[in-house]
Amino acid sequence: MLDLSSFFSQSAVPFGRGPLLIIGGPCVLESDEINMLIGGTLRDACAKNGLNFVFKASFDKANRSSILSPRGPGLARGCEMLAQLKSRLGVPVTTDIHEPSQAARAAQVVDILQIPAFLARQTDLLAAAAATGRAVNVKKGQFMAPAEMAGAIGKLREGGAKEIMVTERGSFFGYHRLVNDFAGLGEMLEMRVPVCFDATHSTQRPGEGATSGGQPERAPLLARAAVAAGVDAIFLECHPDPSQSLSDRATIQPLDQMPELLSTLAAIRTVVARR
């Protein structure tokens, strides 16, 4: 396991500094009550287990399968909500951006700018994110081999980014599911940037209808395996009632199961850190 503290000397985000980082929250910003319930539950469970925590929620879901899918509150209102959540929860926050024009505004609030998987090769978006000076987390495209993430890292570094993380979230395969290549995950762990594993979106089953299906019951298994493999962070989306989530109902995790899972992940991390 790498000591990556030098990569993140200027950031408020503690990934790469020993304890496992949990990036978690709802898929898209929801009501104030639900956002605070999810954020508070994850924050407290992480604190209890010695884990670092960053709250995640999207202000816009611009890459949904259907045009009828809920999009979120939009950039202006979404940034206001994230700023309030950051203050009230007392934790760093992150959100995804889809266009270069969104980078500077989002960077005024968030601690990590997230680049969606389908946009991992978009040079202008990566350059705009790098120019903000914020940490940037790039999700590996489902269409990309793990080694290809070196290109995204290179673009960010050329754009001036000092703090970079990459996220594994599965690759397309022929039988309507995403497949996690753990040998490829090992390649990403050798790129000398923190590596996150997206345990929720990795359980998607694309192509099953107007929206992607999923196997959410497999997310804890994948999360445990990824922590055992030595990743620096785990990405978990959760909701108090997954059937009522505004987005990604097929994969989002039940909030009441998260404290037990986080306790298990912390125990695995302790063992891995002793190697």
Helices and strands as residue ranges (DSSP letters): G 5-8, E 21-25, H 32-48, E 52-56, H 75-89, E 93-96, H 100-107, E 112-115, G 117-119, H 123-131, E 135-139, G 146-148, H 149-158, E 164-168, E 171-172, E 178-179, H 182-189, E 195-198, G 201-203, E 204-205, E 213-214, G 216-218, H 219-229, E 233-239, G 242-244, E 253-254, G 255-257, H 258-273
